[in-house]
Amino acid sequence: MKIKVLAIVERDGESFHAYCPAFRGLHVDGASQEEALENTVEALKLYVDSLHRHGNPIPVGPDCIV
């Protein structure tokens, strides 16, 4: 399954903070924008896997397209 998700990356002092509005509570950081995005992808995989294992739907909407 492929999903397209809006990820927002912002500078946070010396590092970068990334989050996905469609996935409540998903916040990561990284030393660079690229690292923050890589961490976002990994966190999304774990988040979606957890949703699937618990029988919860993927939050499809304007910020997440399946």
PDB file of N, CA, C and O in Angstrom:
ATOM      1  N   MET A   1       0.843  -1.169   0.000  1.00  0.00           N
ATOM      2  CA  MET A   1       0.000   0.000   0.000  1.00  0.00           C
ATOM      3  C   MET A   1       0.893   1.238   0.000  1.00  0.00           C
ATOM      4  O   MET A   1       1.906   1.290   0.697  1.00  0.00           O
ATOM      5  N   LYS A   2       0.504   2.217  -0.783  1.00  0.00           N
ATOM      6  CA  LYS A   2       1.221   3.491  -0.808  1.00  0.00           C
ATOM      7  C   LYS A   2       0.296   4.559  -0.251  1.00  0.00           C
ATOM      8  O   LYS A   2      -0.896   4.605  -0.555  1.00  0.00           O
ATOM      9  N   ILE A   3       0.886   5.417   0.576  1.00  0.00           N
ATOM     10  CA  ILE A   3       0.135   6.569   1.071  1.00  0.00           C
ATOM     11  C   ILE A   3       0.952   7.825   0.839  1.00  0.00           C
ATOM     12  O   ILE A   3       2.182   7.807   0.867  1.00  0.00           O
ATOM     13  N   LYS A   4       0.245   8.901   0.612  1.00  0.00           N
ATOM     14  CA  LYS A   4       0.880  10.213   0.433  1.00  0.00           C
ATOM     15  C   LYS A   4       0.453  11.057   1.621  1.00  0.00           C
ATOM     16  O   LYS A   4      -0.739  11.247   1.862  1.00  0.00           O
ATOM     17  N   VAL A   5       1.438  11.564   2.366  1.00  0.00           N
ATOM     18  CA  VAL A   5       1.168  12.252   3.623  1.00  0.00           C
ATOM     19  C   VAL A   5       1.856  13.614   3.630  1.00  0.00           C
ATOM     20  O   VAL A   5       2.998  13.749   3.191  1.00  0.00           O
ATOM     21  N   LEU A   6       1.154  14.604   4.128  1.00  0.00           N
ATOM     22  CA  LEU A   6       1.752  15.917   4.326  1.00  0.00           C
ATOM     23  C   LEU A   6       2.649  15.865   5.553  1.00  0.00           C
ATOM     24  O   LEU A   6       2.200  15.502   6.641  1.00  0.00           O
ATOM     25  N   ALA A   7       3.909  16.225   5.381  1.00  0.00           N
ATOM     26  CA  ALA A   7       4.852  16.314   6.495  1.00  0.00           C
ATOM     27  C   ALA A   7       5.383  17.745   6.533  1.00  0.00           C
ATOM     28  O   ALA A   7       5.781  18.299   5.508  1.00  0.00           O
ATOM     29  N   ILE A   8       5.383  18.322   7.701  1.00  0.00           N
ATOM     30  CA  ILE A   8       5.862  19.686   7.883  1.00  0.00           C
ATOM     31  C   ILE A   8       7.167  19.627   8.671  1.00  0.00           C
ATOM     32  O   ILE A   8       7.240  19.019   9.739  1.00  0.00           O
ATOM     33  N   VAL A   9       8.196  20.274   8.119  1.00  0.00           N
ATOM     34  CA  VAL A   9       9.507  20.310   8.770  1.00  0.00           C
ATOM     35  C   VAL A   9       9.833  21.759   9.096  1.00  0.00           C
ATOM     36  O   VAL A   9       9.749  22.639   8.240  1.00  0.00           O
ATOM     37  N   GLU A  10      10.205  21.988  10.344  1.00  0.00           N
ATOM     38  CA  GLU A  10      10.528  23.336  10.790  1.00  0.00           C
ATOM     39  C   GLU A  10      11.856  23.328  11.551  1.00  0.00           C
ATOM     40  O   GLU A  10      12.191  22.360  12.233  1.00  0.00           O
ATOM     41  N   ARG A  11      12.585  24.402  11.424  1.00  0.00           N
ATOM     42  CA  ARG A  11      13.820  24.536  12.207  1.00  0.00           C
ATOM     43  C   ARG A  11      13.426  24.666  13.674  1.00  0.00           C
ATOM     44  O   ARG A  11      12.452  25.336  14.016  1.00  0.00           O
ATOM     45  N   ASP A  12      14.202  24.012  14.532  1.00  0.00           N
ATOM     46  CA  ASP A  12      13.961  24.052  15.968  1.00  0.00           C
ATOM     47  C   ASP A  12      15.310  24.215  16.662  1.00  0.00           C
ATOM     48  O   ASP A  12      15.925  23.234  17.082  1.00  0.00           O
ATOM     49  N   GLY A  13      15.754  25.442  16.777  1.00  0.00           N
ATOM     50  CA  GLY A  13      17.080  25.701  17.329  1.00  0.00           C
ATOM     51  C   GLY A  13      18.154  25.176  16.393  1.00  0.00           C
ATOM     52  O   GLY A  13      18.244  25.599  15.241  1.00  0.00           O
ATOM     53  N   GLU A  14      18.963  24.261  16.887  1.00  0.00           N
ATOM     54  CA  GLU A  14      20.054  23.681  16.093  1.00  0.00           C
ATOM     55  C   GLU A  14      19.602  22.473  15.262  1.00  0.00           C
ATOM     56  O   GLU A  14      20.370  21.974  14.439  1.00  0.00           O
ATOM     57  N   SER A  15      18.370  22.000  15.466  1.00  0.00           N
ATOM     58  CA  SER A  15      17.889  20.809  14.761  1.00  0.00           C
ATOM     59  C   SER A  15      16.596  21.126  14.011  1.00  0.00           C
ATOM     60  O   SER A  15      16.226  22.290  13.857  1.00  0.00           O
ATOM     61  N   PHE A  16      15.920  20.083  13.549  1.00  0.00           N
ATOM     62  CA  PHE A  16      14.671  20.250  12.800  1.00  0.00           C
ATOM     63  C   PHE A  16      13.592  19.370  13.411  1.00  0.00           C
ATOM     64  O   PHE A  16      13.850  18.238  13.819  1.00  0.00           O
ATOM     65  N   HIS A  17      12.388  19.906  13.467  1.00  0.00           N
ATOM     66  CA  HIS A  17      11.218  19.214  13.998  1.00  0.00           C
ATOM     67  C   HIS A  17      10.298  18.911  12.816  1.00  0.00           C
ATOM     68  O   HIS A  17      10.069  19.776  11.971  1.00  0.00           O
ATOM     69  N   ALA A  18       9.772  17.689  12.754  1.00  0.00           N
ATOM     70  CA  ALA A  18       8.835  17.318  11.686  1.00  0.00           C
ATOM     71  C   ALA A  18       7.600  16.683  12.304  1.00  0.00           C
ATOM     72  O   ALA A  18       7.679  15.985  13.315  1.00  0.00           O
ATOM     73  N   TYR A  19       6.455  16.940  11.676  1.00  0.00           N
ATOM     74  CA  TYR A  19       5.210  16.326  12.134  1.00  0.00           C
ATOM     75  C   TYR A  19       4.265  16.161  10.949  1.00  0.00           C
ATOM     76  O   TYR A  19       4.429  16.783   9.899  1.00  0.00           O
ATOM     77  N   CYS A  20       3.268  15.297  11.156  1.00  0.00           N
ATOM     78  CA  CYS A  20       2.258  15.025  10.135  1.00  0.00           C
ATOM     79  C   CYS A  20       0.890  15.325  10.738  1.00  0.00           C
ATOM     80  O   CYS A  20       0.448  14.600  11.629  1.00  0.00           O
ATOM     81  N   PRO A  21       0.210  16.368  10.281  1.00  0.00           N
ATOM     82  CA  PRO A  21      -1.070  16.756  10.868  1.00  0.00           C
ATOM     83  C   PRO A  21      -2.108  15.630  10.884  1.00  0.00           C
ATOM     84  O   PRO A  21      -2.921  15.568  11.805  1.00  0.00           O
ATOM     85  N   ALA A  22      -2.100  14.746   9.895  1.00  0.00           N
ATOM     86  CA  ALA A  22      -3.087  13.667   9.823  1.00  0.00           C
ATOM     87  C   ALA A  22      -2.848  12.596  10.881  1.00  0.00           C
ATOM     88  O   ALA A  22      -3.772  11.861  11.231  1.00  0.00           O
ATOM     89  N   PHE A  23      -1.631  12.496  11.393  1.00  0.00           N
ATOM     90  CA  PHE A  23      -1.280  11.437  12.335  1.00  0.00           C
ATOM     91  C   PHE A  23      -0.993  12.052  13.698  1.00  0.00           C
ATOM     92  O   PHE A  23       0.131  12.450  14.002  1.00  0.00           O
ATOM     93  N   ARG A  24      -2.031  12.114  14.496  1.00  0.00           N
ATOM     94  CA  ARG A  24      -1.975  12.740  15.820  1.00  0.00           C
ATOM     95  C   ARG A  24      -0.844  12.148  16.663  1.00  0.00           C
ATOM     96  O   ARG A  24      -0.735  10.931  16.815  1.00  0.00           O
ATOM     97  N   GLY A  25      -0.020  13.019  17.199  1.00  0.00           N
ATOM     98  CA  GLY A  25       1.055  12.587  18.080  1.00  0.00           C
ATOM     99  C   GLY A  25       2.345  12.203  17.380  1.00  0.00           C
ATOM    100  O   GLY A  25       3.330  11.881  18.044  1.00  0.00           O
ATOM    101  N   LEU A  26       2.362  12.230  16.043  1.00  0.00           N
ATOM    102  CA  LEU A  26       3.576  11.860  15.320  1.00  0.00           C
ATOM    103  C   LEU A  26       4.458  13.096  15.173  1.00  0.00           C
ATOM    104  O   LEU A  26       4.202  13.970  14.346  1.00  0.00           O
ATOM    105  N   HIS A  27       5.491  13.144  15.988  1.00  0.00           N
ATOM    106  CA  HIS A  27       6.468  14.238  15.979  1.00  0.00           C
ATOM    107  C   HIS A  27       7.855  13.610  16.059  1.00  0.00           C
ATOM    108  O   HIS A  27       8.097  12.737  16.893  1.00  0.00           O
ATOM    109  N   VAL A  28       8.749  14.044  15.208  1.00  0.00           N
ATOM    110  CA  VAL A  28      10.129  13.548  15.217  1.00  0.00           C
ATOM    111  C   VAL A  28      11.077  14.726  15.058  1.00  0.00           C
ATOM    112  O   VAL A  28      10.655  15.853  14.795  1.00  0.00           O
ATOM    113  N   ASP A  29      12.369  14.445  15.222  1.00  0.00           N
ATOM    114  CA  ASP A  29      13.355  15.490  14.968  1.00  0.00           C
ATOM    115  C   ASP A  29      14.522  14.900  14.208  1.00  0.00           C
ATOM    116  O   ASP A  29      14.587  13.693  13.973  1.00  0.00           O
ATOM    117  N   GLY A  30      15.429  15.756  13.832  1.00  0.00           N
ATOM    118  CA  GLY A  30      16.624  15.331  13.126  1.00  0.00           C
ATOM    119  C   GLY A  30      17.634  16.453  13.104  1.00  0.00           C
ATOM    120  O   GLY A  30      17.289  17.622  13.278  1.00  0.00           O
ATOM    121  N   ALA A  31      18.885  16.088  12.887  1.00  0.00           N
ATOM    122  CA  ALA A  31      19.960  17.078  12.829  1.00  0.00           C
ATOM    123  C   ALA A  31      19.872  17.924  11.566  1.00  0.00           C
ATOM    124  O   ALA A  31      20.390  19.041  11.527  1.00  0.00           O
ATOM    125  N   SER A  32      19.213  17.392  10.523  1.00  0.00           N
ATOM    126  CA  SER A  32      19.032  18.110   9.256  1.00  0.00           C
ATOM    127  C   SER A  32      17.594  17.898   8.793  1.00  0.00           C
ATOM    128  O   SER A  32      16.869  17.072   9.347  1.00  0.00           O
ATOM    129  N   GLN A  33      17.185  18.659   7.762  1.00  0.00           N
ATOM    130  CA  GLN A  33      15.848  18.459   7.197  1.00  0.00           C
ATOM    131  C   GLN A  33      15.714  17.046   6.665  1.00  0.00           C
ATOM    132  O   GLN A  33      14.686  16.397   6.858  1.00  0.00           O
ATOM    133  N   GLU A  34      16.754  16.570   5.995  1.00  0.00           N
ATOM    134  CA  GLU A  34      16.716  15.230   5.417  1.00  0.00           C
ATOM    135  C   GLU A  34      16.560  14.164   6.497  1.00  0.00           C
ATOM    136  O   GLU A  34      15.783  13.222   6.341  1.00  0.00           O
ATOM    137  N   GLU A  35      17.299  14.316   7.588  1.00  0.00           N
ATOM    138  CA  GLU A  35      17.198  13.340   8.676  1.00  0.00           C
ATOM    139  C   GLU A  35      15.818  13.383   9.313  1.00  0.00           C
ATOM    140  O   GLU A  35      15.258  12.339   9.651  1.00  0.00           O
ATOM    141  N   ALA A  36      15.268  14.572   9.481  1.00  0.00           N
ATOM    142  CA  ALA A  36      13.927  14.695  10.052  1.00  0.00           C
ATOM    143  C   ALA A  36      12.903  14.003   9.152  1.00  0.00           C
ATOM    144  O   ALA A  36      11.993  13.341   9.652  1.00  0.00           O
ATOM    145  N   LEU A  37      13.041  14.147   7.833  1.00  0.00           N
ATOM    146  CA  LEU A  37      12.117  13.479   6.914  1.00  0.00           C
ATOM    147  C   LEU A  37      12.314  11.964   6.932  1.00  0.00           C
ATOM    148  O   LEU A  37      11.337  11.217   6.885  1.00  0.00           O
ATOM    149  N   GLU A  38      13.559  11.502   7.000  1.00  0.00           N
ATOM    150  CA  GLU A  38      13.816  10.061   7.093  1.00  0.00           C
ATOM    151  C   GLU A  38      13.190   9.502   8.370  1.00  0.00           C
ATOM    152  O   GLU A  38      12.590   8.427   8.353  1.00  0.00           O
ATOM    153  N   ASN A  39      13.330  10.229   9.464  1.00  0.00           N
ATOM    154  CA  ASN A  39      12.727   9.789  10.723  1.00  0.00           C
ATOM    155  C   ASN A  39      11.203   9.802  10.641  1.00  0.00           C
ATOM    156  O   ASN A  39      10.540   8.965  11.254  1.00  0.00           O
ATOM    157  N   THR A  40      10.650  10.746   9.889  1.00  0.00           N
ATOM    158  CA  THR A  40       9.207  10.807   9.688  1.00  0.00           C
ATOM    159  C   THR A  40       8.717   9.569   8.955  1.00  0.00           C
ATOM    160  O   THR A  40       7.710   8.977   9.343  1.00  0.00           O
ATOM    161  N   VAL A  41       9.412   9.174   7.907  1.00  0.00           N
ATOM    162  CA  VAL A  41       9.020   7.981   7.136  1.00  0.00           C
ATOM    163  C   VAL A  41       9.043   6.748   8.038  1.00  0.00           C
ATOM    164  O   VAL A  41       8.111   5.945   8.010  1.00  0.00           O
ATOM    165  N   GLU A  42      10.086   6.595   8.826  1.00  0.00           N
ATOM    166  CA  GLU A  42      10.184   5.446   9.728  1.00  0.00           C
ATOM    167  C   GLU A  42       9.060   5.465  10.762  1.00  0.00           C
ATOM    168  O   GLU A  42       8.450   4.432  11.037  1.00  0.00           O
ATOM    169  N   ALA A  43       8.784   6.639  11.337  1.00  0.00           N
ATOM    170  CA  ALA A  43       7.713   6.758  12.323  1.00  0.00           C
ATOM    171  C   ALA A  43       6.347   6.473  11.699  1.00  0.00           C
ATOM    172  O   ALA A  43       5.490   5.856  12.331  1.00  0.00           O
ATOM    173  N   LEU A  44       6.147   6.923  10.460  1.00  0.00           N
ATOM    174  CA  LEU A  44       4.884   6.654   9.770  1.00  0.00           C
ATOM    175  C   LEU A  44       4.679   5.162   9.545  1.00  0.00           C
ATOM    176  O   LEU A  44       3.569   4.657   9.711  1.00  0.00           O
ATOM    177  N   LYS A  45       5.733   4.458   9.170  1.00  0.00           N
ATOM    178  CA  LYS A  45       5.628   3.006   8.976  1.00  0.00           C
ATOM    179  C   LYS A  45       5.177   2.329  10.264  1.00  0.00           C
ATOM    180  O   LYS A  45       4.294   1.471  10.248  1.00  0.00           O
ATOM    181  N   LEU A  46       5.787   2.720  11.378  1.00  0.00           N
ATOM    182  CA  LEU A  46       5.421   2.129  12.662  1.00  0.00           C
ATOM    183  C   LEU A  46       4.000   2.515  13.067  1.00  0.00           C
ATOM    184  O   LEU A  46       3.261   1.688  13.602  1.00  0.00           O
ATOM    185  N   TYR A  47       3.622   3.747  12.819  1.00  0.00           N
ATOM    186  CA  TYR A  47       2.286   4.244  13.165  1.00  0.00           C
ATOM    187  C   TYR A  47       1.219   3.476  12.383  1.00  0.00           C
ATOM    188  O   TYR A  47       0.247   2.988  12.960  1.00  0.00           O
ATOM    189  N   VAL A  48       1.411   3.373  11.058  1.00  0.00           N
ATOM    190  CA  VAL A  48       0.430   2.679  10.212  1.00  0.00           C
ATOM    191  C   VAL A  48       0.364   1.198  10.585  1.00  0.00           C
ATOM    192  O   VAL A  48      -0.722   0.619  10.603  1.00  0.00           O
ATOM    193  N   ASP A  49       1.501   0.581  10.880  1.00  0.00           N
ATOM    194  CA  ASP A  49       1.513  -0.808  11.312  1.00  0.00           C
ATOM    195  C   ASP A  49       0.706  -0.978  12.602  1.00  0.00           C
ATOM    196  O   ASP A  49      -0.051  -1.938  12.740  1.00  0.00           O
ATOM    197  N   SER A  50       0.868  -0.054  13.536  1.00  0.00           N
ATOM    198  CA  SER A  50       0.113  -0.110  14.783  1.00  0.00           C
ATOM    199  C   SER A  50      -1.386   0.059  14.538  1.00  0.00           C
ATOM    200  O   SER A  50      -2.197  -0.652  15.132  1.00  0.00           O
ATOM    201  N   LEU A  51      -1.753   0.998  13.666  1.00  0.00           N
ATOM    202  CA  LEU A  51      -3.171   1.163  13.321  1.00  0.00           C
ATOM    203  C   LEU A  51      -3.737  -0.141  12.770  1.00  0.00           C
ATOM    204  O   LEU A  51      -4.822  -0.569  13.164  1.00  0.00           O
ATOM    205  N   HIS A  52      -3.001  -0.767  11.862  1.00  0.00           N
ATOM    206  CA  HIS A  52      -3.445  -2.014  11.234  1.00  0.00           C
ATOM    207  C   HIS A  52      -3.605  -3.126  12.282  1.00  0.00           C
ATOM    208  O   HIS A  52      -4.621  -3.822  12.301  1.00  0.00           O
ATOM    209  N   ARG A  53      -2.608  -3.286  13.145  1.00  0.00           N
ATOM    210  CA  ARG A  53      -2.655  -4.345  14.160  1.00  0.00           C
ATOM    211  C   ARG A  53      -3.813  -4.159  15.134  1.00  0.00           C
ATOM    212  O   ARG A  53      -4.343  -5.139  15.656  1.00  0.00           O
ATOM    213  N   HIS A  54      -4.208  -2.916  15.383  1.00  0.00           N
ATOM    214  CA  HIS A  54      -5.294  -2.657  16.321  1.00  0.00           C
ATOM    215  C   HIS A  54      -6.649  -2.496  15.637  1.00  0.00           C
ATOM    216  O   HIS A  54      -7.650  -2.200  16.289  1.00  0.00           O
ATOM    217  N   GLY A  55      -6.674  -2.691  14.318  1.00  0.00           N
ATOM    218  CA  GLY A  55      -7.930  -2.605  13.577  1.00  0.00           C
ATOM    219  C   GLY A  55      -8.457  -1.201  13.407  1.00  0.00           C
ATOM    220  O   GLY A  55      -9.655  -1.012  13.199  1.00  0.00           O
ATOM    221  N   ASN A  56      -7.586  -0.212  13.492  1.00  0.00           N
ATOM    222  CA  ASN A  56      -7.994   1.186  13.329  1.00  0.00           C
ATOM    223  C   ASN A  56      -7.740   1.650  11.901  1.00  0.00           C
ATOM    224  O   ASN A  56      -6.787   1.201  11.264  1.00  0.00           O
ATOM    225  N   PRO A  57      -8.580   2.542  11.397  1.00  0.00           N
ATOM    226  CA  PRO A  57      -8.400   3.023  10.022  1.00  0.00           C
ATOM    227  C   PRO A  57      -7.257   4.026   9.896  1.00  0.00           C
ATOM    228  O   PRO A  57      -6.886   4.696  10.859  1.00  0.00           O
ATOM    229  N   ILE A  58      -6.712   4.111   8.693  1.00  0.00           N
ATOM    230  CA  ILE A  58      -5.737   5.150   8.370  1.00  0.00           C
ATOM    231  C   ILE A  58      -6.516   6.462   8.254  1.00  0.00           C
ATOM    232  O   ILE A  58      -7.576   6.480   7.627  1.00  0.00           O
ATOM    233  N   PRO A  59      -6.026   7.556   8.835  1.00  0.00           N
ATOM    234  CA  PRO A  59      -6.774   8.818   8.804  1.00  0.00           C
ATOM    235  C   PRO A  59      -6.727   9.509   7.437  1.00  0.00           C
ATOM    236  O   PRO A  59      -6.002  10.483   7.233  1.00  0.00           O
ATOM    237  N   VAL A  60      -7.522   8.975   6.515  1.00  0.00           N
ATOM    238  CA  VAL A  60      -7.562   9.515   5.151  1.00  0.00           C
ATOM    239  C   VAL A  60      -8.259  10.864   5.164  1.00  0.00           C
ATOM    240  O   VAL A  60      -9.267  11.049   5.846  1.00  0.00           O
ATOM    241  N   GLY A  61      -7.715  11.805   4.403  1.00  0.00           N
ATOM    242  CA  GLY A  61      -8.273  13.154   4.333  1.00  0.00           C
ATOM    243  C   GLY A  61      -7.355  14.012   3.510  1.00  0.00           C
ATOM    244  O   GLY A  61      -6.544  13.489   2.745  1.00  0.00           O
ATOM    245  N   PRO A  62      -7.459  15.318   3.645  1.00  0.00           N
ATOM    246  CA  PRO A  62      -6.647  16.215   2.822  1.00  0.00           C
ATOM    247  C   PRO A  62      -5.149  16.099   3.079  1.00  0.00           C
ATOM    248  O   PRO A  62      -4.348  16.434   2.207  1.00  0.00           O
ATOM    249  N   ASP A  63      -4.753  15.621   4.284  1.00  0.00           N
ATOM    250  CA  ASP A  63      -3.329  15.502   4.593  1.00  0.00           C
ATOM    251  C   ASP A  63      -2.797  14.080   4.475  1.00  0.00           C
ATOM    252  O   ASP A  63      -1.624  13.827   4.747  1.00  0.00           O
ATOM    253  N   CYS A  64      -3.671  13.140   4.065  1.00  0.00           N
ATOM    254  CA  CYS A  64      -3.263  11.738   3.911  1.00  0.00           C
ATOM    255  C   CYS A  64      -4.113  11.076   2.844  1.00  0.00           C
ATOM    256  O   CYS A  64      -5.327  10.938   2.996  1.00  0.00           O
ATOM    257  N   ILE A  65      -3.463  10.666   1.760  1.00  0.00           N
ATOM    258  CA  ILE A  65      -4.157  10.029   0.635  1.00  0.00           C
ATOM    259  C   ILE A  65      -3.609   8.609   0.474  1.00  0.00           C
ATOM    260  O   ILE A  65      -2.398   8.402   0.399  1.00  0.00           O
ATOM    261  N   VAL A  66      -4.531   7.627   0.422  1.00  0.00           N
ATOM    262  CA  VAL A  66      -4.128   6.232   0.237  1.00  0.00           C
ATOM    263  C   VAL A  66      -4.249   5.872  -1.226  1.00  0.00           C
ATOM    264  O   VAL A  66      -3.959   4.739  -1.609  1.00  0.00           O
TER     265      VAL A  66
END
